[in-house]
Amino acid sequence: MPQSSALTHLECGYCERRVDAGALANLCPACGKPLLARYDLAAAARTLTKQALAQREATLWRYAEVLPVQDPTFIVSLGEGWTPLLDARRLGETIGCPITLIKDESLNPTGSFKARGLSVAVSRAWDLGAPSLAIPSAGNAAGAMSAYAAAAGLPAHVFMPQDVPASFRVECAVLGAQVTLIDGLLTDCGAAVRQGAAEHGWFDVSTLKEPYRLEGKKTMGYELAEQMGWRLPDVIIYPTGGGTGLVGMWKAFAEMEAMGLIGPQRPRMVSVQSTGCAPLVRAFEQGDEFAAPWQGAKTVADGLRVPAAVGDFLILRALRESCGTAVAVSDEDMLACARRMGRHTGIFPAPEGAACLAAQLRLLEDGWISRDETVVLFNTGTGLKYAHLWA
Ligand SMILES: *Cc1c(COP(=O)(O)O)cnc(C)c1O
């Protein structure tokens, strides 16, 4: 049987309004919250089997049934996904938590897991006829969008704050994107994208403002299960900005259970943020459903400098349903933990990835994680683009 997308429709993650998946869509037309892709999982389960997967290509497109692109000619792939799940035993032993695993997302195209979301979002946007794409970003999302737009042959418009590190800016320019530097914050870049979208018809691929980056990111959940022999770890520690990966993995676990690939057991999900921008940690601690915007956000971890996440309620829901938690760590700790991770694993992590180790240390000290548990850290990007931080 051929593997083909079992996508049926979109559904608002908040008010559950049903939306047609056959046209370009951004947020829910009724309440303005993120739309989620829904599939005929019974149909998907007929071909997406453990045995079939063993024969498939080593990219995230191996999960085609639960991805949104029907016609394979629109798949824009640079080899994203199927990253290694490394046994960081030497690191684990030095910190007293021997079963520490690192999902090393720095091996993705453009050096970060943003490649997953943008491979799927750009493919689907191209499939649905988007004439050109736009994104506001101060970091890895811009490079990934530029790369996949280039691969598809679509014009790309990138808006970045003018103080963005050269490594991020230059990457987009070399990949052929139209880069505009804005004298302001990321929110000002977002406003410029909205204006361009209204005036020129650019399709806005901001985090969770279209439904399919989440679908790309959710494949981390599928891979984790598959690479662990269809079991899940006790704890997942995830550096959270917009939260697409965390919400995506949580969605993936539900889909996998519905397809009979895993049982009801779930990891405790941990969001790590920077003490300089921790809106979700604050909301989690206060028991809030939504996270109030963080004033004066400041952190060297660009991926974590997200003062207001559109999918805040989805992140908080996943943390609570999983009996997880949220932790803020200082930029200093991130930079020190990057050296510690590097020295004991051979991975040069992005500060966001290093933040996971800082959180793990804290949670071990508090007794929230016990020493015999299986813990997965997400190194979401390469440290190379942030080399200036340690120079
Ligand atoms: C974007 C980014 C994050 C945050 O990812 P979300 O899924 O949006 O929370 C973490 N780390 C790196 C390196 C990033 O680029």
The ligand as an SDF file (V2000), in Angstrom:
LIG
                    3D

 15 15  0  0  0  0  0  0  0  0999 V2000
   13.5590   28.2950   18.0880 C   0  0  0  0  0  0  0  0  0  0  0  0
   14.5130   27.6250   18.9920 C   0  0  0  0  0  0  0  0  0  0  0  0
   14.0850   27.1080   20.2350 C   0  0  0  0  0  0  0  0  0  0  0  0
   12.6750   27.2250   20.7300 C   0  0  0  0  0  0  0  0  0  0  0  0
   11.8220   26.3800   20.0100 O   0  0  0  0  0  0  0  0  0  0  0  0
   10.2460   26.3920   20.1410 P   0  0  0  0  0  0  0  0  0  0  0  0
    9.8010   25.0820   19.6570 O   0  0  0  0  0  0  0  0  0  0  0  0
    9.7520   27.5340   19.3290 O   0  0  0  0  0  0  0  0  0  0  0  0
    9.9340   26.6010   21.6010 O   0  0  0  0  0  0  0  0  0  0  0  0
   15.0240   26.4230   20.9830 C   0  0  0  0  0  0  0  0  0  0  0  0
   16.3050   26.2780   20.5730 N   0  0  0  0  0  0  0  0  0  0  0  0
   16.7510   26.7680   19.4030 C   0  0  0  0  0  0  0  0  0  0  0  0
   18.1890   26.5730   19.0200 C   0  0  0  0  0  0  0  0  0  0  0  0
   15.8700   27.4580   18.5630 C   0  0  0  0  0  0  0  0  0  0  0  0
   16.3080   27.9310   17.3920 O   0  0  0  0  0  0  0  0  0  0  0  0
  1  2  1  0
  2  3  1  0
  2 14  2  0
  3  4  1  0
  3 10  2  0
  4  5  1  0
  5  6  1  0
  6  7  2  0
  6  8  1  0
  6  9  1  0
 10 11  1  0
 11 12  2  0
 12 13  1  0
 12 14  1  0
 14 15  1  0
M  END
$$$$
